[in-house]
Amino acid sequence: VDFQEAGLAKSELRSLLEKKLLPHMMDYGHPAFQSMFNSFPEEGAEWGGRIALAYNQGVTNWQVSPAGASLEELCGRALCRLFGLDSDAEATFMYCGTYANHQALYMALHRYAEKRGFDLARDGLSGFSDLTRLKVLASRDAHFSLRHTLRFLGLGENSLVPLNVDRKRRIDVLQLKRQLPALRDQADIICLVATAGTTSTGSVDPLLPLAEISRSLNSWFHVDGAYGLAYSLVPERKDLFKGMDLADSLSWDPHKQLGVPIPCSLLFVRDKREFNRMTLYSDYFNRPHDNKPNPGLKSAPSTRPFSALPLAVSLRFQGLNNVIERLRAPLENIRLAAKKIKVLQDVELCLEPDTGILCFRITPESVPATRLNRLQEYIFQRIMEEGRRTLSITRLDQDKVLRLVVVSPQTGSRDLLETVETARSLAAEFEA
Ligand SMILES: Cc1ncc(COP(=O)(O)O)c(C=O)c1O
């Protein structure tokens, strides 16, 4: 890419893009796209996105877009009701799940400082007498955005205490309970983070017992539902999310599986007053006595995209029944594929999936255990190089595992099993 002085003719630019760029774009709508949390916009979402672009794509405040500022508020409240949150709950739109987690931990630390008698916003970390005691508890499988957050907050990654997981890769509550006396003794727990749908395996941590533990620790309870929270809307899976309404804050990324344009993320709080921890006034806007809706008082960005519009139009256009069906399809397809591969001799199902992610290993008799990690890497690379399908690879403890992700209804269980078959046949070419 080089930026020349005179503008290119549209036809020339189009042919450049068609030749050089488009062939390398990923087709999210292809049933063999099974690697990540991306999908094409749903029809209503696309329509909402076009309206935003044509009118006010930016929602900064009332002056920039009265419609945007109001709809963001209304959409946030409607989502609180949809997820069954308390009547005092509220939401703010965010650029991504990473920043939603970041803000949640900042608010947790702010509240903790308040209990210690000082204002974190004003005094910063200098108000704490011993920073090394401040800890955040989260699953060892929690998303790495938590580590980013702890870097940003100045607490450092060492303040994260990774919690062990059980066979389903959910936080092991019994083990955590045994750890509690020592943790109470040696640390000040500012926040317990549960993940509702871990990135690697889609596991949902046991929210209710974790909420109780968090209450006993007097700590903030954050649920990272960036990936999984949507599935709490599917009636058969609701039980998995019991206790989510007890969270002080919850992150959610509709941009992962709802077919809305990126970015579209939200942070919910159980008590709207918690957002006051974010409020920063200025002279030219975000002024203290304005009584108009102002999303910028609840989260940091001034320039913010009108993400609420594609989301609201999409949900109203489809209707909740269709939305739930759209969410249910991948869960069912993953469940069916898991059932089928369980009986194969040379395939190990790593765990029964909670949501829409399938983790497995190819384990032929001819390959010694010490070479199995290398085999999964080999299969992953071969499939990605061939370019006919995509999958991903991750690590569960010491084991490299292959990972299939489904977020759109186009990918059926047969498509998933074809990827497993491809992996099995490639294993035959691996030189152990
Ligand atoms: C559980 C979880 N939390 C947070 C994130 C980060 O979200 P984002 O990519 O929107 O920053 C992800 C992304 O995959 C995730 O899976």
The ligand as an SDF file (V2000), in Angstrom:
LIG
                    3D

 16 16  0  0  0  0  0  0  0  0999 V2000
  -14.6800  -15.0660   27.0990 C   0  0  0  0  0  0  0  0  0  0  0  0
  -14.1560  -13.9010   26.3200 C   0  0  0  0  0  0  0  0  0  0  0  0
  -13.9400  -12.7420   26.9460 N   0  0  0  0  0  0  0  0  0  0  0  0
  -13.4690  -11.6540   26.3010 C   0  0  0  0  0  0  0  0  0  0  0  0
  -13.1920  -11.7130   24.9620 C   0  0  0  0  0  0  0  0  0  0  0  0
  -12.6470  -10.4980   24.2750 C   0  0  0  0  0  0  0  0  0  0  0  0
  -13.6500   -9.9470   23.4710 O   0  0  0  0  0  0  0  0  0  0  0  0
  -13.2760   -8.9580   22.2730 P   0  0  0  0  0  0  0  0  0  0  0  0
  -12.6490   -9.8090   21.2290 O   0  0  0  0  0  0  0  0  0  0  0  0
  -14.6160   -8.3960   21.8710 O   0  0  0  0  0  0  0  0  0  0  0  0
  -12.3550   -7.9350   22.8140 O   0  0  0  0  0  0  0  0  0  0  0  0
  -13.3840  -12.9040   24.2640 C   0  0  0  0  0  0  0  0  0  0  0  0
  -13.0480  -12.9950   22.8360 C   0  0  0  0  0  0  0  0  0  0  0  0
  -13.0340  -14.0200   22.2320 O   0  0  0  0  0  0  0  0  0  0  0  0
  -13.8900  -14.0250   24.9650 C   0  0  0  0  0  0  0  0  0  0  0  0
  -14.0740  -15.1880   24.3490 O   0  0  0  0  0  0  0  0  0  0  0  0
  1  2  1  0
  2  3  1  0
  2 15  2  0
  3  4  2  0
  4  5  1  0
  5  6  1  0
  5 12  2  0
  6  7  1  0
  7  8  1  0
  8  9  2  0
  8 10  1  0
  8 11  1  0
 12 13  1  0
 12 15  1  0
 13 14  2  0
 15 16  1  0
M  END
$$$$
